[in-house]
Amino acid sequence: LRLIFEAFQQADGTTSRRYGGTGLGLSISREIARLLGGEIRVAATEGVGAEFSLLLPPTAPPPPEPLPELDPLPALPPADATELAETAAPVADDREALVQDDRVALIVTAHAGRATELLGAARQAGFKGIVAVRPATALALAQDHRPDLVLVGLEAGESAEALVRLKHDPRTRHLPVLAITPAEQRHDALAQGAAQHLEPDASAEDLATAMRATAEVGGRRLRHVLVVDDDDSERTSVAALVGGEDVEVVGAASAEEALAALDETRFDCIVLDLKLPRASGFTLLERVKTDERHRTVPVIIHTGKALTRREETRLKRYAETIVVKDAASPERLLDETTLALHRPPESLPPEGRRMLEHLRDADAALAGRKVLIVDDDVRNVFALTSALESHGVEVVYAENGREALTRLRSTEAVDLILMDIMMPELDGYQTTAAIRAMPEYEQLPIIALTAKAMKGDREKAITAGASDYITKPVDVDQLVSLMRVWLYR
């Protein structure tokens, strides 16, 4: 009964296979139910049949008259009814009692019982609290009230959508967030921009201390950044880029100098190059992140070194962000340090604000563009759709090559295609060649996506008519940059 809800596993991984996997319908349905705040249950008797139940919380008052053609739903057990009611129940907070100079905590959780606990803790710590149960509501409240801190409470397995939304919006991304999540979600929360992490079973005293410390991160006037790079000119450039009246930059040319500086100063962010004399940046990063004093300090890797997949995986265990040194890296580095430091946009010098606006404009150039994703694995489609829609891209999809050709003939024009290579019946090479044979799509940008990073794959994709090539698992930043290049042409 657990297995039938899992996303499909492909038994035949060849491009010539005729059939896809199984189990997609239940996997998708379960996720939709979860997003609606409910769940799907199943009871089964072998040889007799199975009964599926969809449980949803009340989100609107019932209609004035019952609809005669609908059978009444069976009553929920008391425990389940209480749990689902808590998901949607409002919480009486302090939003109507706010006055100027109040310290405000925004509490984001889908569970009313948990919201009440966190609201009480916030009041005891000296804050007035406002509560949001949905990510969109949290973003609107954060924009309106500019709270001193945001408490995001997540149970095991829950999506951090509210945190992602807050950190993606330029008006709220500097707000310090205290993520209250299970230990296994700690790294993900910090990588997504949380300032502090606390486990749900923390004591009331620890919670109050963490709340005050998180609020201090946002209110602190002087922030400290450590730049570790053995190139003197590069350290100077980074210091000029991220420094200011509210940011003090300390430089280090080696791992030894960096460790000495960390012993003397409590830094808010570390910008680290990997190519260092003697001890490498990898070694320094692991030493910093295994030291209890520095394990929560965000680290931004700023390097010109070409990374292997193994190195990238090793880095992502500890580092929050990787910025490759290229023509666009100053804007990205400034953006990432501003996020890590919870630095209000208005505190940046005029040139810094212009750089970030330019970066936002690059995202704005993607807004409204239509992209066709051709992939037979629904998990890839979900992941890419979520990532691209956050940049304002309109996504349509086809689950195989033949459907892609049909959609192109029947739908309004698309601006770009993301083409999977490994598909049944008509693979990505054949589909790309067929699209190029259609005169109206001779110049349409097509980016090939494949899990096979084998020698010659890129040439084969380009020969078939692809404009460019990127391997799976897809680096979203790299993909977005690639899309910008082809959409600007």
C-alpha positions as CSV (number, residue, x, y, z in Angstrom):
1,L,0.0,0.0,0.0
2,R,3.0,2.3,0.5
3,L,4.6,1.3,-2.7
4,I,1.7,2.2,-5.0
5,F,2.0,5.9,-4.0
6,E,5.6,6.1,-5.0
7,A,6.6,7.8,-8.3
8,F,7.3,5.2,-11.0
9,Q,10.5,3.4,-11.5
10,Q,11.6,2.8,-15.2
11,A,12.2,-0.9,-15.8
12,D,13.4,-0.3,-19.4
13,G,15.8,2.7,-19.7
14,T,16.6,2.5,-23.4
15,T,15.5,5.0,-26.0
16,S,13.7,2.2,-27.9
17,R,11.3,1.3,-25.1
18,R,7.6,1.3,-25.9
19,Y,6.1,1.8,-22.5
20,G,6.5,4.3,-19.6
21,G,6.4,3.5,-16.0
22,T,3.4,3.1,-13.6
23,G,2.2,4.7,-10.4
24,L,2.2,8.3,-11.6
25,G,-1.5,8.9,-11.0
26,L,-1.4,8.1,-7.3
27,S,1.9,9.9,-6.8
28,I,0.5,13.1,-8.4
29,S,-2.8,12.8,-6.6
30,R,-1.1,12.5,-3.2
31,E,1.0,15.6,-3.9
32,I,-2.1,17.6,-4.9
33,A,-3.9,16.4,-1.8
34,R,-1.0,17.5,0.3
35,L,-0.9,20.9,-1.3
36,L,-4.6,21.3,-0.5
37,G,-3.8,20.5,3.2
38,G,-5.3,17.0,3.1
39,E,-4.4,13.4,2.4
40,I,-5.3,10.3,0.5
41,R,-5.9,7.0,2.4
42,V,-6.4,3.5,1.0
43,A,-7.9,0.3,2.5
44,A,-7.7,-2.9,0.5
45,T,-8.7,-6.5,0.7
46,E,-6.9,-9.0,-1.6
47,G,-9.2,-10.5,-4.1
48,V,-12.0,-8.0,-3.2
49,G,-10.8,-4.5,-4.1
50,A,-9.5,-1.2,-2.7
51,E,-11.2,1.9,-1.4
52,F,-9.5,5.3,-1.6
53,S,-10.5,8.2,0.5
54,L,-9.6,11.8,-0.2
55,L,-9.7,13.9,3.0
56,L,-9.6,17.7,2.7
57,P,-9.9,20.5,5.3
58,P,-12.8,22.9,5.0
59,T,-11.7,26.0,3.0
60,A,-15.0,27.7,2.5
61,P,-18.5,27.7,4.1
62,P,-20.8,25.0,2.8
63,P,-23.3,25.9,0.1
64,P,-26.8,27.1,1.4
65,E,-28.5,23.9,0.1
66,P,-26.9,20.5,-0.2
67,L,-26.4,19.3,-3.7
68,P,-28.8,16.3,-4.2
69,E,-26.7,14.5,-6.7
70,L,-23.7,14.2,-4.3
71,D,-23.6,11.5,-1.6
72,P,-22.7,12.7,1.8
73,L,-19.1,12.2,2.9
74,P,-18.5,9.7,5.7
75,A,-17.7,11.2,9.0
76,L,-14.1,11.5,9.9
77,P,-12.7,10.0,13.1
78,P,-12.5,12.7,15.9
79,A,-8.6,12.8,15.8
80,D,-8.5,13.3,12.0
81,A,-11.2,15.9,12.1
82,T,-9.3,17.9,14.7
83,E,-6.1,17.6,12.8
84,L,-7.6,18.8,9.5
85,A,-9.5,21.6,11.2
86,E,-6.3,22.9,12.7
87,T,-4.8,23.1,9.2
88,A,-7.3,25.8,8.2
89,A,-8.4,27.4,11.5
90,P,-7.5,31.1,12.0
91,V,-5.4,32.2,14.9
92,A,-6.1,35.4,16.8
93,D,-2.9,37.4,16.5
94,D,-1.7,40.9,17.2
95,R,-2.0,42.5,13.7
96,E,-4.8,44.9,14.8
97,A,-2.8,46.0,17.9
98,L,0.5,47.0,16.2
99,V,1.9,50.4,16.8
100,Q,5.0,52.2,15.7
101,D,8.3,50.8,17.2
102,D,6.7,47.4,18.1
103,R,9.0,44.5,17.5
104,V,7.1,42.2,15.2
105,A,7.5,38.5,14.5
106,L,5.7,36.9,11.5
107,I,4.8,33.3,12.2
108,V,4.3,31.0,9.3
109,T,2.9,27.5,9.8
110,A,-0.1,25.5,8.4
111,H,-1.0,24.1,11.9
112,A,-3.1,26.3,14.2
113,G,-1.9,24.5,17.3
114,R,1.7,25.1,16.5
115,A,0.9,28.7,15.5
116,T,-0.6,29.3,18.9
117,E,2.5,27.9,20.6
118,L,4.9,30.1,18.6
119,L,2.7,33.1,19.0
120,G,2.9,32.7,22.8
121,A,6.7,32.2,22.6
122,A,7.1,35.3,20.5
123,R,5.1,37.4,23.0
124,Q,7.2,36.1,25.9
125,A,10.3,37.1,24.0
126,G,9.1,40.7,23.6
127,F,7.5,40.5,20.1
128,K,4.0,41.1,18.8
129,G,3.1,38.3,16.5
130,I,1.2,38.0,13.2
131,V,0.3,34.6,11.8
132,A,0.1,33.2,8.2
133,V,-1.0,29.7,7.3
134,R,-0.2,29.9,3.6
135,P,2.9,30.9,1.7
136,A,1.2,33.6,-0.4
137,T,-0.3,35.1,2.8
138,A,3.1,35.1,4.5
139,L,4.7,37.0,1.6
140,A,1.9,39.6,1.6
141,L,2.1,40.1,5.4
142,A,5.9,40.4,5.2
143,Q,5.7,43.1,2.5
144,D,3.1,45.0,4.5
145,H,4.6,44.8,8.0
146,R,8.3,44.4,7.4
147,P,8.7,42.2,10.6
148,D,11.9,42.1,12.6
149,L,12.0,38.3,12.1
150,V,10.1,35.5,10.5
151,L,9.4,32.2,12.2
152,V,8.8,29.4,9.7
153,G,7.6,26.2,11.4
154,L,7.8,23.0,9.3
155,E,6.9,19.5,10.2
156,A,8.9,16.6,8.7
157,G,8.6,16.4,5.0
158,E,6.7,19.7,4.6
159,S,7.6,22.1,1.8
160,A,9.6,25.2,2.5
161,E,7.6,27.2,-0.1
162,A,7.1,30.1,2.2
163,L,10.8,30.5,2.9
164,V,11.5,30.2,-0.9
165,R,8.9,32.9,-1.7
166,L,10.3,35.3,1.0
167,K,13.9,34.9,-0.2
168,H,13.0,35.2,-3.9
169,D,11.1,38.5,-3.5
170,P,13.5,41.5,-3.5
171,R,11.3,43.3,-1.0
172,T,11.4,40.6,1.6
173,R,14.6,38.6,1.0
174,H,16.6,40.5,3.6
175,L,14.2,39.6,6.4
176,P,15.9,37.2,8.9
177,V,14.2,33.8,9.1
178,L,14.3,31.4,12.0
179,A,13.5,28.0,10.6
180,I,12.0,25.5,13.1
181,T,12.4,22.2,11.4
182,P,13.6,18.7,12.0
183,A,17.4,18.2,12.1
184,E,17.5,16.6,8.7
185,Q,16.0,19.7,7.1
186,R,18.6,22.0,8.7
187,H,21.0,22.3,5.8
188,D,18.3,22.8,3.3
189,A,16.7,25.6,5.3
190,L,20.0,27.4,5.7
191,A,20.8,27.0,2.1
192,Q,17.5,28.5,1.1
193,G,18.3,31.6,3.2
194,A,17.3,31.0,6.8
195,A,19.4,32.9,9.3
196,Q,19.0,30.4,12.1
197,H,17.8,26.9,12.6
198,L,16.1,25.3,15.6
199,E,14.6,21.9,16.1
200,P,10.9,21.6,17.0
201,D,11.5,20.1,20.5
202,A,13.7,23.0,21.6
203,S,12.9,24.4,25.0
204,A,11.0,27.7,25.5
205,E,14.2,29.3,26.7
206,D,16.1,28.2,23.6
207,L,13.3,29.4,21.3
208,A,13.3,32.8,22.9
209,T,17.1,33.1,22.7
210,A,17.0,32.0,19.0
211,M,14.3,34.5,18.2
212,R,16.2,37.4,19.7
213,A,19.4,36.3,18.0
214,T,17.6,36.1,14.6
215,A,16.1,39.5,15.0
216,E,19.5,40.9,15.9
217,V,20.8,39.5,12.5
218,G,18.4,41.8,10.7
219,G,18.9,44.8,12.9
220,R,22.6,44.6,13.3
221,R,24.2,47.8,11.8
222,L,27.7,46.4,11.2
223,R,28.1,43.1,9.4
224,H,31.4,41.2,9.0
225,V,32.5,39.3,5.9
226,L,35.6,37.2,5.5
227,V,37.0,36.9,1.9
228,V,39.4,34.1,1.4
229,D,41.4,34.3,-1.8
230,D,45.1,34.0,-2.6
231,D,44.8,36.6,-5.4
232,D,45.3,40.1,-3.9
233,S,43.5,41.9,-6.7
234,E,40.5,39.5,-6.4
235,R,40.2,40.1,-2.7
236,T,40.3,43.8,-3.2
237,S,37.6,43.6,-5.9
238,V,35.3,41.5,-3.8
239,A,35.8,43.8,-0.8
240,A,34.9,46.8,-2.9
241,L,31.9,45.0,-4.3
242,V,30.3,43.8,-1.0
243,G,31.7,46.3,1.5
244,G,30.1,49.5,2.7
245,E,29.2,51.5,5.7
246,D,27.3,48.6,7.2
247,V,29.7,45.8,6.0
248,E,33.3,45.4,7.2
249,V,35.4,43.1,5.0
250,V,38.4,41.1,6.3
251,G,40.7,39.4,3.7
252,A,42.7,36.2,4.1
253,A,45.2,34.8,1.5
254,S,45.3,31.3,2.9
255,A,43.4,28.7,5.0
256,E,45.8,29.4,7.9
257,E,45.0,33.2,7.8
258,A,41.3,32.5,7.5
259,L,41.3,30.2,10.6
260,A,43.2,32.9,12.6
261,A,40.7,35.5,11.6
262,L,37.8,33.2,12.5
263,D,39.3,32.8,16.0
264,E,39.3,36.6,16.5
265,T,36.0,37.7,14.9
266,R,32.4,36.4,14.6
267,F,31.7,36.6,10.8
268,D,28.3,36.9,9.2
269,C,29.4,35.5,5.9
270,I,32.4,33.8,4.2
271,V,33.3,34.2,0.6
272,L,35.7,31.4,-0.3
273,D,37.9,30.6,-3.3
274,L,38.9,27.0,-3.6
275,K,42.4,27.4,-5.0
276,L,44.5,28.2,-2.0
277,P,48.1,27.5,-1.1
278,R,48.8,24.5,1.1
279,A,45.4,23.6,2.6
280,S,42.7,23.8,-0.1
281,G,39.4,25.6,0.0
282,F,37.7,22.2,0.4
283,T,39.7,21.4,3.5
284,L,39.1,24.9,5.0
285,L,35.3,24.6,4.3
286,E,35.1,21.2,6.1
287,R,37.0,22.5,9.1
288,V,34.8,25.6,9.4
289,K,31.5,23.7,9.1
290,T,32.5,21.0,11.6
291,D,33.4,23.7,14.2
292,E,30.4,24.4,16.4
293,R,31.3,28.1,16.5
294,H,31.0,28.6,12.7
295,R,28.7,25.9,11.5
296,T,25.8,28.3,10.9
297,V,27.9,30.9,9.1
298,P,26.8,31.0,5.4
299,V,29.6,30.2,3.0
300,I,29.6,31.4,-0.7
301,I,32.0,29.5,-2.9
302,H,33.5,32.0,-5.4
303,T,35.7,30.2,-7.8
304,G,37.0,30.0,-11.3
305,K,37.9,26.3,-10.9
306,A,36.0,23.9,-13.1
307,L,34.2,21.5,-10.7
308,T,33.6,17.8,-11.3
309,R,30.3,16.3,-10.3
310,R,32.0,14.7,-7.3
311,E,33.5,18.0,-6.2
312,E,30.2,19.8,-6.6
313,T,28.4,17.2,-4.5
314,R,31.1,17.4,-1.8
315,L,30.7,21.2,-1.7
316,K,27.0,21.2,-1.4
317,R,27.2,19.3,1.8
318,Y,28.4,22.5,3.5
319,A,28.3,25.6,1.2
320,E,25.1,27.5,0.6
321,T,25.9,28.8,-2.9
322,I,28.5,28.3,-5.6
323,V,29.2,31.4,-7.8
324,V,31.5,30.7,-10.8
325,K,33.8,33.6,-11.7
326,D,32.7,34.9,-15.1
327,A,31.3,38.1,-16.6
328,A,28.0,37.9,-14.6
329,S,29.6,36.8,-11.3
330,P,29.8,40.3,-9.7
331,E,26.1,40.7,-9.8
332,R,25.4,37.2,-8.5
333,L,28.0,37.5,-5.8
334,L,26.6,40.8,-4.6
335,D,23.1,39.3,-4.7
336,E,24.1,36.2,-2.7
337,T,26.1,38.2,0.0
338,T,23.2,40.6,0.4
339,L,20.9,37.6,1.0
340,A,23.3,35.9,3.4
341,L,23.8,39.1,5.4
342,H,20.1,39.9,5.4
343,R,21.0,43.3,4.2
344,P,18.2,45.7,3.3
345,P,18.4,46.9,-0.3
346,E,18.3,50.6,0.8
347,S,21.6,50.1,2.6
348,L,23.5,49.4,-0.6
349,P,25.3,52.1,-2.4
350,P,23.7,53.4,-5.6
351,E,26.0,51.3,-7.9
352,G,25.1,48.1,-5.9
353,R,21.4,48.8,-6.2
354,R,21.8,49.3,-10.0
355,M,23.7,45.9,-10.2
356,L,20.9,44.1,-8.4
357,E,18.2,45.8,-10.6
358,H,20.1,44.7,-13.6
359,L,20.1,41.1,-12.3
360,R,16.3,41.4,-11.7
361,D,15.8,42.7,-15.2
362,A,17.5,39.6,-16.5
363,D,14.9,37.5,-14.7
364,A,12.2,39.9,-16.0
365,A,13.3,39.2,-19.5
366,L,12.2,35.5,-19.0
367,A,8.7,36.6,-17.7
368,G,5.9,35.7,-20.0
369,R,8.1,33.5,-22.3
370,K,6.6,30.1,-23.2
371,V,8.8,27.0,-22.8
372,L,7.9,23.5,-24.0
373,I,9.4,20.7,-21.8
374,V,9.5,17.4,-23.6
375,D,10.3,14.6,-21.0
376,D,8.6,11.3,-20.2
377,D,9.6,11.5,-16.5
378,V,7.0,13.5,-14.6
379,R,9.4,14.1,-11.7
380,N,11.7,16.0,-14.1
381,V,8.7,18.0,-15.5
382,F,7.6,18.9,-12.0
383,A,11.1,20.0,-10.9
384,L,11.7,22.1,-14.0
385,T,8.3,23.6,-14.1
386,S,8.6,24.7,-10.4
387,A,12.0,26.3,-11.1
388,L,11.0,28.1,-14.3
389,E,7.7,29.4,-13.1
390,S,9.6,31.1,-10.2
391,H,11.2,33.2,-13.0
392,G,7.8,34.0,-14.6
393,V,8.1,31.5,-17.4
394,E,5.0,29.9,-18.8
395,V,5.5,26.1,-19.1
396,V,3.7,23.6,-21.4
397,Y,4.9,20.0,-21.6
398,A,4.7,16.9,-23.7
399,E,5.5,13.4,-22.3
400,N,7.1,12.0,-25.5
401,G,8.4,13.1,-28.9
402,R,5.2,12.4,-30.9
403,E,3.1,14.5,-28.4
404,A,5.7,17.3,-28.7
405,L,5.2,17.4,-32.5
406,T,1.5,17.3,-32.2
407,R,1.5,20.1,-29.6
408,L,3.8,22.3,-31.8
409,R,1.4,21.9,-34.7
410,S,-1.7,22.7,-32.6
411,T,-0.6,25.2,-29.9
412,E,0.4,28.9,-30.1
413,A,4.1,29.5,-30.7
414,V,6.6,28.6,-28.0
415,D,9.8,30.5,-27.4
416,L,12.1,27.6,-26.5
417,I,12.1,23.9,-26.1
418,L,13.8,21.8,-23.4
419,M,14.3,18.4,-25.0
420,D,15.0,15.2,-23.0
421,I,17.0,12.7,-25.0
422,M,16.0,9.3,-23.4
423,M,12.4,8.9,-24.4
424,P,10.4,5.9,-25.6
425,E,9.5,5.3,-29.3
426,L,10.7,8.7,-30.6
427,D,13.8,9.8,-28.8
428,G,15.1,13.4,-28.4
429,Y,17.5,13.2,-31.3
430,Q,14.7,12.1,-33.7
431,T,12.2,14.6,-32.3
432,T,14.7,17.5,-32.6
433,A,15.4,16.5,-36.2
434,A,11.7,16.3,-37.0
435,I,11.1,19.8,-35.5
436,R,14.0,21.2,-37.6
437,A,12.3,19.8,-40.7
438,M,9.3,22.1,-39.9
439,P,10.1,25.4,-41.7
440,E,8.5,27.6,-39.0
441,Y,10.7,26.1,-36.3
442,E,14.1,26.1,-38.1
443,Q,15.4,28.9,-35.7
444,L,13.6,27.9,-32.5
445,P,16.0,27.4,-29.6
446,I,16.2,23.8,-28.5
447,I,18.2,22.9,-25.4
448,A,18.9,19.1,-25.1
449,L,18.7,17.6,-21.6
450,T,20.2,14.2,-20.9
451,A,21.5,12.1,-18.0
452,K,24.1,10.6,-20.3
453,A,27.1,12.8,-20.0
454,M,29.1,10.6,-22.4
455,K,31.7,11.8,-24.9
456,G,30.1,12.6,-28.2
457,D,26.6,13.2,-26.8
458,R,26.8,17.0,-27.3
459,E,28.0,16.7,-30.8
460,K,25.2,14.2,-31.6
461,A,22.6,16.5,-30.1
462,I,23.9,19.5,-32.0
463,T,24.0,17.4,-35.3
464,A,20.4,16.5,-34.7
465,G,19.5,20.2,-34.5
466,A,19.8,21.2,-30.9
467,S,20.9,24.7,-30.1
468,D,22.7,23.7,-26.9
469,Y,23.1,20.9,-24.4
470,I,23.0,20.5,-20.6
471,T,23.3,17.4,-18.5
472,K,21.1,16.0,-15.7
473,P,20.6,16.6,-12.9
474,V,20.1,20.1,-14.2
475,D,21.8,23.0,-12.5
476,V,18.9,25.5,-12.5
477,D,21.1,28.6,-12.5
478,Q,23.1,27.2,-15.4
479,L,19.9,26.4,-17.3
480,V,18.4,29.8,-16.7
481,S,21.6,31.5,-17.9
482,L,21.6,29.3,-21.0
483,M,17.9,30.2,-21.7
484,R,18.7,33.9,-21.4
485,V,21.4,33.6,-23.9
486,W,19.2,31.8,-26.5
487,L,16.1,33.9,-25.8
488,Y,18.1,37.2,-26.3
489,R,19.3,36.1,-29.7
